[in-house]
Amino acid sequence: MRFSQFPISTTKETPADAEVISHQLMLRAGLIKRIAAGIYTWMPLGLKVVRNVERVVREEMENAGAVELSMPVVQPAELWEESGRWEQYGPELCRLKDRHDRDFCLGPTHEEVITDLAKTEIKSYKRLPLNFFQIQTKFRDEIRPRFGVMRSREFVMKDAYSFHENQDSLEQTYWRMHEAYSTIFDRLGLDYRPVEADTGSIGGSHSHEFHMLADSGEDDIAFSTESDFAANVELAEALLPEQVKTDFEPLECFDTPGAKTIEALEKRYGVPATHSLKTLFVEDAQGELVALVLRGDHQLNEIKAEKIDGLSQPLRMAQETAVKTATGASFGSLGPVNLNARVVVDRAASVLVNFVCGANEDDKHLKNVNWGRDIEHYEVADLRTVVAGDPSPCGAGVLEIKRGIEVGHIFQLGTKYSEAMNATVLDQNGKSVPMTMGCYGIGITRIVAAAIEQNHDANGIIWPAAMAPFSVVLIPLGMEKSETVAAAAQALYADLKAAGINVAMDDRKERPGVKFADCELIGIPLRVTIGERSLNEGVVEVQGRRDSEATNVTIDAAVAYVVDAVS
Amino acid sequence: MRFSQFPISTTKETPADAEVISHQLMLRAGLIKRIAAGIYTWMPLGLKVVRNVERVVREEMENAGAVELSMPVVQPAELWEESGRWEQYGPELCRLKDRHDRDFCLGPTHEEVITDLAKTEIKSYKRLPLNFFQIQTKFRDEIRPRFGVMRSREFVMKDAYSFHENQDSLEQTYWRMHEAYSTIFDRLGLDYRPVEADTGSIGGSHSHEFHMLADSGEDDIAFSTESDFAANVELAEALLPEQVKTDFEPLECFDTPGAKTIEALEKRYGVPATHSLKTLFVEDAQGELVALVLRGDHQLNEIKAEKIDGLSQPLRMAQETAVKTATGASFGSLGPVNLNARVVVDRAASVLVNFVCGANEDDKHLKNVNWGRDIEHYEVADLRTVVAGDPSPCGAGVLEIKRGIEVGHIFQLGTKYSEAMNATVLDQNGKSVPMTMGCYGIGITRIVAAAIEQNHDANGIIWPAAMAPFSVVLIPLGMEKSETVAAAAQALYADLKAAGINVAMDDRKERPGVKFADCELIGIPLRVTIGERSLNEGVVEVQGRRDSEATNVTIDAAVAYVVDAVS
């Protein structure tokens, strides 16, 4: 590709409304152009990157036995009514009416369409398993589109849906997809982690999110320093620590006027947060008050709290008046001693000895409190959100926490959709059973932005090789004036093309400084500078995007050098 | 691809609601599946064909210097208000509101988005010409979707838009696109014609439609038997015939009670339709009545009538009461003699001698009427629709008329959009001028259906080589029982794959008859049957989709034979 015939539209100005670096660089490098909030045109340079991602995803999906099809963008409401999601789905589902006033939506996801398809196409277990995928434009009416294509309304997604006779078969495909996703992100050269995710209300035994690590990520991911373990921070298990053997001291009550927080207790009375308890009350749907007890420095994890046995969902934090009625004390003086309520204690809090907690009497605390001796009835559960340095639940290493951008999600759907939509097959015994399903998504366009979050410097984007719009750019200096330069550039360009290299030549009538800056901004992995002076010495200058200096390579060796460098 | 792992979903039943053969065969072969009226899923087999068409289109667009980008499906109303089309476009434009109640539409075409893009990206003539294309899902809310994907609501289109400093530059790109389109349809192996089309209200000096010839086409195309000339029947010029020299006979009036049609005149009074006139009255927007006179056997062409000088648009057929007031006669007895109205005569009618026409008195006609002698004031114009056998307006051969399916359209837009949306550049003189634009569309998914209309037989589809989902299918007979067959089939499959052939193996557990029938229905160009008996003779059976019999080919020569046959 010659840049004289290709629209390179870079700018030095940082767009005011772009909050994250990838959004800024994508606009500055001319990869995308905004049409409306969360709706972008992919410019030629950006589209090349998208196509590179699509190619890798398509190849690996096919390698893993998935078959490509293409479902419509516009979907009839009837199918969504069958699954029940026409009512359930919020305003992110963009609904519309056709000229005959019939209801449709823009597909944010395709479970309904594919389940309806499988229902009519697949009658027997003999046709199973089947895994269909598509790479398609989707629309979700985000309330606050932001970060450019990272959270846009229109985006390109690879979504796959698998159909099975039973759970065993689903598990096989599920792990094959897990492996395919890992291969995809490896091939794209990205720093990612498969992360255990919440299986949510659908159930199913497994769900993994694939996160790319980046400071601008919207999720916190906990990793083991010693193993592959990674989980969303919300979901990572906090282990039961070992108890340090210490003799019980006599229980004491002391006055703590006005000290209503863990911090105040630490500051004024020298009680370390790690040695005090915080007692929170939640109220379940039946109105039952339950005390949740954590170590002073720990945070309640609401997802974990919802999993406590015997509580009616949803839970909410109890009102102070209700708590005062039950305990006799206000917030800030609560504790598990002599409490007329169910007490659930976090694991870390449950191993404390001679600790401090509220006395259930305003402005009073207890010290040298001990489980068993002072509180007879309590349950222990995992209630807190893990923090960096916690032992990893996998048993190896400690947890580290980083921010991640979710770019993939694999999910065991089970029979949620096939039951609702009556998508059954005859099994090996001739019995009609709902098909077991899995679904597997990758955010194609989001990957492009996330890759930039991971790979950039002050001068611009640094594309991983597999994603780069061009592998190498030739920059001839003074091509218009020097026939030597023009001839050498043309020859090298032709030779690299012949060698199958995705090569570009910046033959625009621009100053060398502009070309160098553009080449760095748009993130081409390798550039070859062809100037008269160096040609007279028989060399061209080759510089990798991450290199601080150029390397002189003889003209004869240039093709082989470039081929080697970009492969 | 092994069919055991690929969803082949054929059926013998002809779907009741499919009117045309391509729609029937696409459903029967399992290429598409209907989701709603005019909305289809492309099944894996069908998608392979779509991708093949896309690949050829993409390559030829790039060869012709066009650059690919991707514009959004969902477009903001603001842009359409700028161009004026938000009001003008009818209910085919699918309008919707987002969660914030802002107006959007699903793009049926992208002039507004690309003009807005060019407006902000291109400031100087130095960046021109530029030709952008995309291959994209579009939506048009057809009032009556039909013929499957031929006239669907959601479809895939290649649309391109070029930008120029002036008309000369546009013309260059226009003809380059004309050539690229011809190459595309040639490569796809289709029978097509570039057809001169109406430039309509936008103007511009040229517009061509590309039509594929097929009986189910919705347009009538007139071709020269001797040249490349082709035009939409509505637009083809009817030439002025030479006049046969004959002496004028004396004018006579005769009674024709109840004979109010050309047919009645012919039947009862022996007047050939080719020798009588029909006189029609149109009324222009100012209320002026104009008589349009044609030969009895010819049809008025309304597009041509609208081009008569001096008439205010729109025209409509005059009411009989108005005509009777003006002429004194009812419909069926009208003629141009002694008429107090403007008379415009079609070329073919203007060379008749001693002809018959209505006498402008009910139930009376005139015979031996002659132009000049009996009618002094009249104008001659091209008013009729051409018919088969007319001399071609190109001067060579006569016209033949066939039905065509429009699969491409190239168009000179001029400055319609750039003026409305203020998309200007600085020209060579530093003056701000609106960019001159062209647009170029190809109906990707429609081509798939049209190709089937052209290429099928009683057994199913017959894909042109470049479009076929697989180039060759291997059909091993009794693979489960015969290790010889299994080994030979596996080896041939591997060798063909290694040779770069798009090969499939039908390793499903189905009877040979089912496999043969499916192979013909889905239209694979070549099949290789591998059976134990023929293997014992050292051969396999190779049969082209259009062949009536198979050819025995030795096993050693099979790869070379297939490679040669499908290349």
Interface residues (C-beta under 8 A of the other chain):
Chain A: Q5 F6 P7 S9 K33 I35 A36 I39 Y40 T41 W42 M43 P44 L47 V50 G65 V67 E68 L69 S70 M71 P72 V73 V74 Q75 P76 E78 L79 P91 E92 C94 R95 L96 D98 R99 R102 F104 L106 V113 D116 L117 T120 E121 K126 R127 L130 F132 T137 F139 D141 I143 R153 E154
Chain B: Q5 F6 P7 S9 K33 I35 A36 I39 Y40 T41 W42 M43 P44 L47 V50 G65 V67 E68 L69 S70 M71 P72 V73 V74 Q75 P76 E78 L79 P91 E92 C94 R95 L96 D98 R99 F104 L106 V113 D116 L117 T120 E121 R127 L130 F132 T137 F139 D141 I143 R153 E154 K509
